[in-house]
Amino acid sequence: MTTSVPSLPAAYFEALYAGDPDPWDFRSSPYEAEKYAATLAALPRPRYASALEIGCSIGVLTRMLAPRCDRLLAIDSANRALATARRHCGEAPGLVFERREVPRQWPAGRFDLILLSEVIYYWDADDLAQVAAHCRRAVKPGGEVLMVHWTGTTDYPLSGDAAAEAFIAATAPALTVVWQSRAERYRMDLLRQGDLPPPGAPGG
């Protein structure tokens, strides 16, 4: 469901992490553990040269993703979350954390993989359209965007389904949906720049 709620600001998340360093139980939830395993399994390539994770939170998924990337840029708008992520991930090779508020602080560079996990419903329609435009430009030829989002009711600017469908529409035809899956409580959408799969990719 689409609402008139504006994009959630960085202050919202700073306050959330101030009250609870793991507000969504990323470290202990069996649901999150299963979803993380499914997320990694959905990636078509065994390894990526350059990846971008938007909304890395406290770094639980980041730590799992980093070994499959030569370089992984993990960004979040909340300093408290990033401090925890840095402690959790340690000195993983090629892993860089940065505080950025997307879409207005989009990082430079182009990427083989952009991961949007549980983040796109925090933006209103205008900001989501800007994120989509950034992703169209930032994904390398043959590169991928993977979205993973809760499909239940939220009080965020957008629902998971509304946000995912809006992103897909806004990135077409530059990005093509090559694979989709729905679990009981979340959906995954894999998009690729261009219409040809990378060599050996099961998602093509």
MITOR-381705 format. One record per atom (N, C-alpha, C, O): x, y, z. Coordinates in steps of 0.05 Angstrom, whole numbers. Last residue first. Layout:
REM residues N
{east=X&north=Y&up=Z}
...
//
This chain:
REM residues 204
{east=401&north=-345&up=-302}
{east=395&north=-336&up=-329}
{east=374&north=-353&up=-342}
{east=367&north=-348&up=-365}
{east=417&north=-365&up=-253}
{east=394&north=-347&up=-253}
{east=386&north=-338&up=-281}
{east=365&north=-324&up=-283}
{east=463&north=-393&up=-258}
{east=439&north=-408&up=-257}
{east=414&north=-391&up=-259}
{east=392&north=-401&up=-265}
{east=515&north=-376&up=-302}
{east=497&north=-366&up=-282}
{east=471&north=-382&up=-281}
{east=458&north=-384&up=-302}
{east=555&north=-387&up=-341}
{east=550&north=-406&up=-319}
{east=531&north=-397&up=-298}
{east=529&north=-410&up=-277}
{east=567&north=-320&up=-357}
{east=574&north=-348&up=-362}
{east=569&north=-365&up=-337}
{east=579&north=-359&up=-315}
{east=508&north=-279&up=-345}
{east=537&north=-283&up=-345}
{east=543&north=-313&up=-348}
{east=525&north=-330&up=-343}
{east=453&north=-274&up=-392}
{east=464&north=-281&up=-366}
{east=494&north=-283&up=-368}
{east=505&north=-288&up=-389}
{east=428&north=-218&up=-428}
{east=443&north=-242&up=-429}
{east=455&north=-249&up=-401}
{east=466&north=-231&up=-388}
{east=403&north=-169&up=-429}
{east=386&north=-193&up=-429}
{east=401&north=-219&up=-430}
{east=389&north=-240&up=-434}
{east=419&north=-113&up=-384}
{east=421&north=-129&up=-409}
{east=405&north=-155&up=-407}
{east=395&north=-161&up=-385}
{east=428&north=-123&up=-318}
{east=433&north=-103&up=-339}
{east=437&north=-118&up=-365}
{east=457&north=-133&up=-368}
{east=378&north=-158&up=-282}
{east=404&north=-157&up=-295}
{east=405&north=-136&up=-316}
{east=385&north=-130&up=-329}
{east=348&north=-175&up=-219}
{east=348&north=-160&up=-244}
{east=376&north=-160&up=-256}
{east=396&north=-161&up=-241}
{east=311&north=-214&up=-177}
{east=338&north=-211&up=-189}
{east=335&north=-197&up=-216}
{east=321&north=-207&up=-234}
{east=276&north=-210&up=-119}
{east=275&north=-203&up=-147}
{east=303&north=-198&up=-157}
{east=318&north=-182&up=-146}
{east=239&north=-242&up=-68}
{east=265&north=-236&up=-79}
{east=262&north=-231&up=-109}
{east=247&north=-245&up=-123}
{east=197&north=-230&up=-11}
{east=201&north=-235&up=-39}
{east=229&north=-229&up=-47}
{east=243&north=-212&up=-34}
{east=170&north=-259&up=50}
{east=187&north=-240&up=35}
{east=188&north=-249&up=6}
{east=180&north=-271&up=-1}
{east=139&north=-297&up=76}
{east=139&north=-270&up=87}
{east=157&north=-250&up=71}
{east=158&north=-227&up=79}
{east=141&north=-344&up=46}
{east=117&north=-338&up=62}
{east=116&north=-309&up=70}
{east=94&north=-296&up=70}
{east=172&north=-324&up=-16}
{east=170&north=-341&up=8}
{east=145&north=-333&up=23}
{east=130&north=-315&up=14}
{east=178&north=-319&up=-84}
{east=163&north=-310&up=-61}
{east=163&north=-331&up=-39}
{east=155&north=-354&up=-44}
{east=223&north=-297&up=-134}
{east=214&north=-318&up=-116}
{east=198&north=-305&up=-93}
{east=205&north=-283&up=-84}
{east=249&north=-288&up=-200}
{east=234&north=-278&up=-178}
{east=225&north=-302&up=-160}
{east=221&north=-324&up=-171}
{east=294&north=-268&up=-252}
{east=285&north=-289&up=-232}
{east=271&north=-276&up=-210}
{east=279&north=-254&up=-200}
{east=303&north=-227&up=-285}
{east=310&north=-253&up=-295}
{east=302&north=-276&up=-276}
{east=302&north=-299&up=-283}
{east=282&north=-165&up=-307}
{east=278&north=-185&up=-286}
{east=284&north=-213&up=-298}
{east=273&north=-221&up=-318}
{east=330&north=-119&up=-331}
{east=310&north=-139&up=-338}
{east=307&north=-159&up=-315}
{east=327&north=-168&up=-304}
{east=345&north=-52&up=-340}
{east=348&north=-75&up=-323}
{east=324&north=-94&up=-328}
{east=301&north=-85&up=-330}
{east=327&north=-19&up=-382}
{east=356&north=-23&up=-377}
{east=362&north=-47&up=-360}
{east=381&north=-62&up=-366}
{east=275&north=-7&up=-391}
{east=284&north=-33&up=-400}
{east=314&north=-38&up=-395}
{east=324&north=-59&up=-402}
{east=266&north=-10&up=-319}
{east=262&north=-22&up=-346}
{east=265&north=0&up=-368}
{east=257&north=23&up=-363}
{east=266&north=18&up=-273}
{east=292&north=10&up=-284}
{east=290&north=-3&up=-311}
{east=310&north=-7&up=-325}
{east=213&north=26&up=-259}
{east=230&north=50&up=-263}
{east=257&north=43&up=-276}
{east=270&north=60&up=-288}
{east=193&north=-25&up=-251}
{east=182&north=-9&up=-273}
{east=201&north=14&up=-280}
{east=204&north=21&up=-303}
{east=223&north=-41&up=-207}
{east=225&north=-56&up=-231}
{east=215&north=-39&up=-255}
{east=228&north=-39&up=-276}
{east=205&north=-3&up=-169}
{east=233&north=-4&up=-177}
{east=236&north=-18&up=-204}
{east=251&north=-9&up=-221}
{east=151&north=-17&up=-165}
{east=158&north=9&up=-174}
{east=187&north=10&up=-184}
{east=193&north=23&up=-204}
{east=156&north=-69&up=-143}
{east=144&north=-65&up=-170}
{east=150&north=-38&up=-182}
{east=155&north=-35&up=-206}
{east=180&north=-56&up=-94}
{east=193&north=-73&up=-113}
{east=182&north=-70&up=-141}
{east=197&north=-68&up=-160}
{east=140&north=-24&up=-70}
{east=166&north=-13&up=-75}
{east=181&north=-30&up=-96}
{east=193&north=-19&up=-114}
{east=96&north=-59&up=-66}
{east=94&north=-34&up=-81}
{east=121&north=-23&up=-89}
{east=125&north=-14&up=-111}
{east=119&north=-100&up=-33}
{east=110&north=-106&up=-60}
{east=108&north=-80&up=-77}
{east=117&north=-80&up=-100}
{east=130&north=-72&up=15}
{east=151&north=-86&up=0}
{east=143&north=-91&up=-29}
{east=159&north=-87&up=-47}
{east=98&north=-6&up=15}
{east=99&north=-35&up=22}
{east=122&north=-48&up=7}
{east=132&north=-36&up=-13}
{east=125&north=58&up=34}
{east=115&north=39&up=14}
{east=115&north=11&up=26}
{east=130&north=5&up=45}
{east=136&north=86&up=82}
{east=125&north=100&up=59}
{east=113&north=82&up=38}
{east=93&north=89&up=25}
{east=113&north=41&up=134}
{east=133&north=55&up=120}
{east=121&north=70&up=96}
{east=97&north=67&up=91}
{east=84&north=6&up=163}
{east=75&north=34&up=165}
{east=97&north=52&up=152}
{east=99&north=76&up=159}
{east=65&north=-56&up=130}
{east=84&north=-37&up=142}
{east=71&north=-10&up=146}
{east=51&north=-4&up=134}
{east=48&north=-124&up=122}
{east=39&north=-97&up=126}
{east=61&north=-80&up=140}
{east=73&north=-89&up=159}
{east=96&north=-165&up=85}
{east=74&north=-160&up=103}
{east=67&north=-130&up=105}
{east=79&north=-114&up=91}
{east=140&north=-175&up=56}
{east=116&north=-170&up=41}
{east=92&north=-166&up=59}
{east=69&north=-163&up=49}
{east=209&north=-156&up=56}
{east=185&north=-165&up=72}
{east=160&north=-157&up=57}
{east=158&north=-135&up=46}
{east=255&north=-167&up=3}
{east=238&north=-150&up=19}
{east=214&north=-164&up=32}
{east=201&north=-181&up=19}
{east=310&north=-159&up=-36}
{east=298&north=-178&up=-18}
{east=282&north=-162&up=2}
{east=292&north=-145&up=16}
{east=340&north=-154&up=-100}
{east=323&north=-142&up=-80}
{east=311&north=-164&up=-63}
{east=302&north=-184&up=-73}
{east=398&north=-147&up=-137}
{east=382&north=-166&up=-122}
{east=366&north=-151&up=-100}
{east=378&north=-137&up=-84}
{east=423&north=-133&up=-199}
{east=411&north=-121&up=-175}
{east=393&north=-142&up=-162}
{east=376&north=-153&up=-175}
{east=483&north=-145&up=-238}
{east=457&north=-153&up=-226}
{east=449&north=-135&up=-202}
{east=466&north=-123&up=-189}
{east=515&north=-136&up=-303}
{east=513&north=-136&up=-274}
{east=485&north=-140&up=-264}
{east=465&north=-139&up=-279}
{east=516&north=-130&up=-357}
{east=514&north=-157&up=-347}
{east=512&north=-159&up=-317}
{east=509&north=-181&up=-306}
{east=552&north=-71&up=-348}
{east=539&north=-89&up=-367}
{east=540&north=-118&up=-357}
{east=561&north=-128&up=-351}
{east=543&north=-48&up=-279}
{east=559&north=-53&up=-302}
{east=544&north=-71&up=-322}
{east=525&north=-84&up=-315}
{east=501&north=0&up=-250}
{east=506&north=-29&up=-255}
{east=522&north=-32&up=-281}
{east=515&north=-21&up=-301}
{east=493&north=54&up=-249}
{east=515&north=44&up=-233}
{east=520&north=14&up=-238}
{east=542&north=4&up=-231}
{east=447&north=70&up=-277}
{east=474&north=80&up=-286}
{east=497&north=65&up=-273}
{east=518&north=63&up=-284}
{east=407&north=43&up=-249}
{east=410&north=39&up=-278}
{east=437&north=48&up=-288}
{east=449&north=34&up=-305}
{east=415&north=65&up=-198}
{east=421&north=37&up=-203}
{east=424&north=31&up=-233}
{east=442&north=16&up=-241}
{east=396&north=117&up=-205}
{east=424&north=113&up=-197}
{east=432&north=84&up=-204}
{east=454&north=79&up=-215}
{east=342&north=106&up=-216}
{east=358&north=119&up=-236}
{east=388&north=115&up=-230}
{east=404&north=110&up=-249}
{east=327&north=84&up=-166}
{east=325&north=68&up=-191}
{east=343&north=79&up=-213}
{east=357&north=65&up=-227}
{east=333&north=129&up=-134}
{east=349&north=105&up=-129}
{east=350&north=87&up=-154}
{east=371&north=77&up=-162}
{east=292&north=161&up=-156}
{east=320&north=169&up=-158}
{east=339&north=146&up=-153}
{east=359&north=143&up=-167}
{east=248&north=131&up=-141}
{east=253&north=135&up=-170}
{east=282&north=144&up=-174}
{east=294&north=137&up=-194}
{east=251&north=135&up=-86}
{east=255&north=109&up=-98}
{east=261&north=112&up=-128}
{east=277&north=97&up=-139}
{east=239&north=189&up=-80}
{east=266&north=180&up=-74}
{east=271&north=153&up=-86}
{east=294&north=147&up=-96}
{east=184&north=187&up=-96}
{east=204&north=205&up=-110}
{east=232&north=195&up=-105}
{east=248&north=194&up=-124}
{east=160&north=151&up=-60}
{east=160&north=145&up=-89}
{east=181&north=162&up=-104}
{east=194&north=152&up=-122}
{east=203&north=144&up=-2}
{east=178&north=150&up=-15}
{east=182&north=147&up=-46}
{east=203&north=141&up=-55}
{east=238&north=89&up=28}
{east=238&north=113&up=11}
{east=209&north=118&up=1}
{east=194&north=100&up=-4}
{east=232&north=41&up=53}
{east=237&north=64&up=70}
{east=237&north=90&up=55}
{east=235&north=112&up=66}
{east=230&north=1&up=17}
{east=204&north=11&up=26}
{east=207&north=35&up=46}
{east=188&north=47&up=53}
{east=283&north=-15&up=8}
{east=270&north=3&up=-12}
{east=243&north=14&up=-2}
{east=234&north=34&up=-12}
{east=304&north=-50&up=47}
{east=310&north=-21&up=48}
{east=292&north=-4&up=30}
{east=287&north=19&up=37}
{east=316&north=-107&up=47}
{east=299&north=-94&up=67}
{east=305&north=-64&up=70}
{east=310&north=-54&up=92}
{east=370&north=-101&up=6}
{east=356&north=-120&up=24}
{east=342&north=-105&up=46}
{east=355&north=-91&up=63}
{east=398&north=-95&up=-50}
{east=379&north=-78&up=-36}
{east=362&north=-97&up=-19}
{east=342&north=-109&up=-28}
{east=460&north=-97&up=-79}
{east=442&north=-111&up=-62}
{east=424&north=-91&up=-47}
{east=434&north=-74&up=-33}
{east=489&north=-99&up=-141}
{east=478&north=-81&up=-121}
{east=457&north=-96&up=-106}
{east=438&north=-108&up=-117}
{east=546&north=-120&up=-175}
{east=523&north=-128&up=-159}
{east=515&north=-105&up=-141}
{east=532&north=-92&up=-128}
{east=584&north=-95&up=-204}
{east=574&north=-120&up=-215}
{east=549&north=-129&up=-201}
{east=532&north=-144&up=-212}
{east=584&north=-23&up=-210}
{east=584&north=-48&up=-194}
{east=573&north=-71&up=-210}
{east=556&north=-68&up=-227}
{east=619&north=39&up=-210}
{east=600&north=21&up=-222}
{east=605&north=-7&up=-210}
{east=627&north=-13&up=-201}
{east=625&north=104&up=-177}
{east=634&north=78&up=-186}
{east=611&north=62&up=-198}
{east=588&north=69&up=-198}
{east=604&north=139&up=-117}
{east=615&north=138&up=-144}
{east=622&north=109&up=-151}
{east=624&north=92&up=-134}
{east=542&north=133&up=-79}
{east=571&north=131&up=-83}
{east=579&north=131&up=-112}
{east=564&north=123&up=-130}
{east=494&north=184&up=-64}
{east=500&north=159&up=-79}
{east=530&north=157&up=-83}
{east=543&north=177&up=-91}
{east=465&north=218&up=-29}
{east=493&north=213&up=-26}
{east=501&north=187&up=-39}
{east=514&north=170&up=-27}
{east=411&north=217&up=-41}
{east=425&north=242&up=-46}
{east=456&north=239&up=-43}
{east=471&north=256&up=-53}
{east=378&north=172&up=-31}
{east=393&north=174&up=-57}
{east=412&north=198&up=-60}
{east=427&north=199&up=-78}
{east=424&north=153&up=20}
{east=415&north=149&up=-7}
{east=386&north=158&up=-9}
{east=370&north=153&up=9}
{east=472&north=175&up=59}
{east=443&north=176&up=57}
{east=435&north=176&up=28}
{east=438&north=195&up=13}
{east=526&north=139&up=85}
{east=515&north=154&up=63}
{east=484&north=153&up=65}
{east=473&north=132&up=73}
{east=585&north=117&up=113}
{east=559&north=129&up=120}
{east=549&north=146&up=96}
{east=562&north=165&up=88}
{east=616&north=57&up=92}
{east=613&north=86&up=90}
{east=586&north=94&up=99}
{east=566&north=80&up=95}
{east=664&north=5&up=93}
{east=639&north=16&up=103}
{east=639&north=46&up=100}
{east=659&north=59&up=104}
{east=692&north=-45&up=52}
{east=693&north=-17&up=60}
{east=665&north=-9&up=70}
{east=645&north=-14&up=57}
{east=730&north=-102&up=41}
{east=705&north=-92&up=52}
{east=709&north=-63&up=62}
{east=727&north=-58&up=78}
{east=778&north=-126&up=25}
{east=762&north=-113&up=5}
{east=736&north=-100&up=15}
{east=721&north=-89&up=-1}
{east=779&north=-172&up=78}
{east=792&north=-162&up=54}
{east=772&north=-150&up=35}
{east=752&north=-162&up=28}
{east=756&north=-152&up=142}
{east=751&north=-169&up=119}
{east=764&north=-157&up=94}
{east=761&north=-133&up=89}
{east=767&north=-138&up=198}
{east=782&north=-129&up=175}
{east=780&north=-148&up=151}
{east=799&north=-159&up=142}
{east=701&north=-140&up=226}
{east=729&north=-139&up=228}
{east=743&north=-129&up=203}
{east=732&north=-112&up=189}
{east=646&north=-146&up=230}
{east=659&north=-156&up=206}
{east=689&north=-156&up=208}
{east=702&north=-171&up=193}
{east=632&north=-123&up=280}
{east=623&north=-150&up=273}
{east=639&north=-162&up=250}
{east=645&north=-186&up=250}
{east=653&north=-72&up=277}
{east=663&north=-90&up=298}
{east=656&north=-119&up=290}
{east=672&north=-137&up=294}
{east=624&north=-52&up=234}
{east=653&north=-53&up=232}
{east=664&north=-72&up=253}
{east=683&north=-87&up=247}
{east=572&north=-55&up=255}
{east=579&north=-71&up=232}
{east=610&north=-73&up=229}
{east=620&north=-95&up=223}
{east=573&north=-17&up=296}
{east=569&north=-45&up=303}
{east=578&north=-63&up=280}
{east=591&north=-84&up=284}
{east=580&north=28&up=264}
{east=600&north=22&up=285}
{east=598&north=-7&up=293}
{east=618&north=-21&up=296}
{east=533&north=27&up=234}
{east=559&north=23&up=221}
{east=581&north=16&up=241}
{east=598&north=0&up=235}
{east=494&north=39&up=273}
{east=494&north=13&up=259}
{east=521&north=7&up=246}
{east=531&north=-15&up=248}
{east=510&north=91&up=286}
{east=510&north=70&up=307}
{east=510&north=43&up=294}
{east=524&north=25&up=303}
{east=502&north=120&up=238}
{east=529&north=116&up=249}
{east=530&north=94&up=269}
{east=549&north=78&up=270}
{east=460&north=105&up=186}
{east=461&north=106&up=215}
{east=489&north=100&up=225}
{east=500&north=79&up=221}
{east=457&north=95&up=132}
{east=454&north=123&up=141}
{east=458&north=127&up=171}
{east=460&north=149&up=180}
{east=506&north=54&up=100}
{east=482&north=57&up=116}
{east=481&north=86&up=125}
{east=501&north=100&up=125}
{east=540&north=8&up=56}
{east=533&north=35&up=65}
{east=508&north=34&up=82}
{east=491&north=17&up=79}
{east=595&north=-26&up=33}
{east=571&north=-29&up=49}
{east=564&north=-2&up=61}
{east=580&north=10&up=76}
{east=628&north=-50&up=-20}
{east=622&north=-25&up=-7}
{east=595&north=-28&up=7}
{east=575&north=-31&up=-6}
{east=673&north=-99&up=-33}
{east=646&north=-95&up=-24}
{east=644&north=-68&up=-10}
{east=656&north=-64&up=11}
{east=713&north=-133&up=-78}
{east=709&north=-108&up=-64}
{east=679&north=-105&up=-58}
{east=662&north=-108&up=-75}
{east=708&north=-187&up=-89}
{east=735&north=-175&up=-87}
{east=734&north=-149&up=-72}
{east=752&north=-142&up=-57}
{east=662&north=-227&up=-53}
{east=667&north=-202&up=-68}
{east=697&north=-195&up=-66}
{east=708&north=-196&up=-44}
{east=650&north=-267&up=-19}
{east=644&north=-272&up=-48}
{east=649&north=-248&up=-65}
{east=642&north=-247&up=-88}
{east=660&north=-250&up=32}
{east=678&north=-270&up=21}
{east=673&north=-276&up=-9}
{east=690&north=-288&up=-22}
{east=614&north=-214&up=41}
{east=641&north=-204&up=35}
{east=660&north=-225&up=23}
{east=675&north=-218&up=5}
{east=567&north=-239&up=57}
{east=571&north=-232&up=29}
{east=600&north=-225&up=22}
{east=609&north=-231&up=0}
{east=571&north=-244&up=112}
{east=568&north=-268&up=96}
{east=573&north=-263&up=66}
{east=583&north=-280&up=52}
{east=576&north=-191&up=128}
{east=597&north=-210&up=135}
{east=596&north=-236&up=118}
{east=616&north=-247&up=112}
{east=526&north=-172&up=111}
{east=551&north=-162&up=100}
{east=574&north=-181&up=104}
{east=590&north=-187&up=86}
{east=489&north=-194&up=146}
{east=490&north=-204&up=119}
{east=516&north=-195&up=105}
{east=527&north=-210&up=88}
{east=507&north=-162&up=191}
{east=505&north=-191&up=192}
{east=506&north=-204&up=164}
{east=521&north=-222&up=160}
{east=512&north=-106&up=196}
{east=532&north=-121&up=182}
{east=530&north=-151&up=183}
{east=549&north=-165&up=176}
{east=474&north=-72&up=216}
{east=496&north=-80&up=234}
{east=515&north=-100&up=222}
{east=532&north=-110&up=236}
{east=460&north=-41&up=154}
{east=453&north=-43&up=182}
{east=477&north=-52&up=199}
{east=499&north=-40&up=196}
{east=465&north=-32&up=100}
{east=478&north=-56&up=111}
{east=472&north=-61&up=140}
{east=477&north=-82&up=150}
{east=443&north=-2&up=55}
{east=428&north=-7&up=80}
{east=439&north=-32&up=94}
{east=424&north=-51&up=99}
{east=467&north=-33&up=-1}
{east=454&north=-8&up=9}
{east=437&north=-15&up=33}
{east=419&north=-32&up=31}
{east=526&north=-57&up=-24}
{east=503&north=-64&up=-7}
{east=492&north=-38&up=5}
{east=506&north=-24&up=20}
{east=558&north=-70&up=-83}
{east=548&north=-48&up=-66}
{east=524&north=-59&up=-50}
{east=505&north=-69&up=-62}
{east=618&north=-99&up=-110}
{east=590&north=-101&up=-101}
{east=583&north=-77&up=-83}
{east=601&north=-66&up=-70}
{east=660&north=-126&up=-157}
{east=654&north=-101&up=-143}
{east=624&north=-101&up=-136}
{east=607&north=-103&up=-154}
{east=667&north=-179&up=-173}
{east=690&north=-161&up=-172}
{east=685&north=-137&up=-154}
{east=702&north=-128&up=-139}
{east=639&north=-236&up=-143}
{east=635&north=-211&up=-156}
{east=660&north=-193&up=-152}
{east=672&north=-193&up=-131}
{east=626&north=-307&up=-148}
{east=642&north=-285&up=-139}
{east=637&north=-260&up=-156}
{east=632&north=-262&up=-180}
{east=589&north=-342&up=-167}
{east=603&north=-350&up=-143}
{east=619&north=-326&up=-131}
{east=625&north=-326&up=-107}
{east=527&north=-314&up=-189}
{east=555&north=-318&up=-192}
{east=568&north=-326&up=-166}
{east=560&north=-317&up=-145}
{east=473&north=-307&up=-174}
{east=480&north=-326&up=-196}
{east=510&north=-332&up=-198}
{east=518&north=-353&up=-208}
{east=444&north=-310&up=-112}
{east=464&north=-296&up=-128}
{east=475&north=-315&up=-149}
{east=485&north=-336&up=-143}
{east=412&north=-342&up=-80}
{east=400&north=-330&up=-104}
{east=420&north=-316&up=-122}
{east=414&north=-310&up=-145}
{east=442&north=-355&up=-36}
{east=438&north=-376&up=-56}
{east=426&north=-365&up=-82}
{east=430&north=-377&up=-103}
{east=438&north=-308&up=-7}
{east=464&north=-315&up=-18}
{east=461&north=-337&up=-40}
{east=476&north=-336&up=-60}
{east=383&north=-311&up=6}
{east=394&north=-288&up=-9}
{east=420&north=-295&up=-22}
{east=425&north=-290&up=-46}
{east=379&north=-357&up=36}
{east=366&north=-356&up=10}
{east=376&north=-333&up=-7}
{east=378&north=-336&up=-31}
{east=409&north=-340&up=81}
{east=418&north=-363&up=65}
{east=405&north=-363&up=38}
{east=419&north=-369&up=18}
{east=375&north=-298&up=98}
{east=403&north=-293&up=89}
{east=414&north=-316&up=72}
{east=427&north=-311&up=52}
{east=330&north=-327&up=112}
{east=328&north=-308&up=90}
{east=356&north=-301&up=80}
{east=360&north=-298&up=56}
{east=348&north=-357&up=155}
{east=339&north=-371&up=131}
{east=338&north=-352&up=107}
{east=346&north=-360&up=85}
{east=360&north=-315&up=191}
{east=381&north=-333&up=182}
{east=373&north=-348&up=157}
{east=390&north=-351&up=139}
{east=310&north=-291&up=198}
{east=331&north=-276&up=185}
{east=353&north=-295&up=175}
{east=363&north=-291&up=153}
{east=285&north=-335&up=225}
{east=274&north=-324&up=200}
{east=295&north=-309&up=184}
{east=298&north=-313&up=160}
{east=315&north=-339&up=272}
{east=316&north=-361&up=252}
{east=305&north=-352&up=225}
{east=314&north=-361&up=204}
{east=350&north=-284&up=299}
{east=325&north=-293&up=288}
{east=328&north=-316&up=268}
{east=343&north=-313&up=249}
{east=399&north=-263&up=317}
{east=387&north=-286&up=331}
{east=362&north=-298&up=318}
{east=354&north=-320&up=326}
{east=416&north=-219&up=287}
{east=436&north=-239&up=296}
{east=423&north=-265&up=306}
{east=436&north=-286&up=305}
{east=372&north=-187&up=278}
{east=386&north=-198&up=255}
{east=405&north=-221&up=264}
{east=408&north=-241&up=249}
{east=331&north=-162&up=307}
{east=341&north=-188&up=315}
{east=356&north=-202&up=292}
{east=352&north=-226&up=288}
{east=319&north=-110&up=296}
{east=304&north=-130&up=281}
{east=314&north=-158&up=286}
{east=308&north=-177&up=272}
{east=354&north=-80&up=329}
{east=324&north=-76&up=331}
{east=308&north=-97&up=316}
{east=285&north=-101&up=322}
{east=405&north=-81&up=360}
{east=396&north=-101&up=339}
{east=366&north=-101&up=339}
{east=353&north=-121&up=347}
{east=410&north=-42&up=398}
{east=431&north=-44&up=378}
{east=425&north=-64&up=356}
{east=438&north=-65&up=335}
{east=360&north=1&up=415}
{east=365&north=-28&up=413}
{east=386&north=-31&up=391}
{east=381&north=-25&up=368}
{east=361&north=56&up=418}
{east=344&north=42&up=437}
{east=350&north=12&up=437}
{east=345&north=-1&up=458}
{east=396&north=69&up=378}
{east=402&north=79&up=405}
{east=386&north=63&up=425}
{east=395&north=58&up=448}
{east=370&north=50&up=333}
{east=393&north=36&up=343}
{east=402&north=45&up=370}
{east=415&north=29&up=385}
{east=329&north=90&up=331}
{east=322&north=62&up=333}
{east=346&north=45&up=344}
{east=342&north=29&up=363}
{east=358&north=137&up=323}
{east=342&north=133&up=348}
{east=335&north=104&up=352}
{east=335&north=95&up=375}
{east=379&north=125&up=273}
{east=397&north=130&up=295}
{east=382&north=126&up=322}
{east=393&north=114&up=340}
{east=331&north=123&up=243}
{east=347&north=98&up=247}
{east=367&north=102&up=270}
{east=372&north=83&up=285}
{east=314&north=176&up=245}
{east=296&north=155&up=252}
{east=312&north=129&up=260}
{east=306&north=117&up=280}
{east=357&north=204&up=222}
{east=352&north=207&up=251}
{east=333&north=185&up=261}
{east=335&north=177&up=284}
{east=353&north=194&up=168}
{east=374&north=181&up=183}
{east=369&north=182&up=213}
{east=375&north=163&up=227}
{east=281&north=189&up=152}
{east=307&north=202&up=154}
{east=328&north=186&up=170}
{east=321&north=167&up=184}
{east=240&north=157&up=105}
{east=249&north=157&up=133}
{east=277&north=169&up=135}
{east=295&north=160&up=121}
{east=202&north=195&up=59}
{east=225&north=177&up=64}
{east=233&north=179&up=93}
{east=234&north=201&up=104}
{east=134&north=209&up=81}
{east=159&north=215&up=67}
{east=180&north=194&up=74}
{east=177&north=179&up=92}
{east=70&north=181&up=70}
{east=93&north=183&up=89}
{east=118&north=189&up=73}
{east=124&north=175&up=53}
{east=25&north=171&up=42}
{east=37&north=198&up=38}
{east=61&north=202&up=57}
{east=70&north=224&up=60}
{east=30&north=104&up=14}
{east=20&north=124&up=33}
{east=33&north=151&up=26}
{east=49&north=153&up=8}
{east=12&north=44&up=-17}
{east=26&north=69&up=-19}
{east=13&north=89&up=0}
{east=-11&north=91&up=2}
{east=17&north=-24&up=0}
{east=0&north=0&up=0}
{east=17&north=25&up=0}
{east=36&north=27&up=16}
//
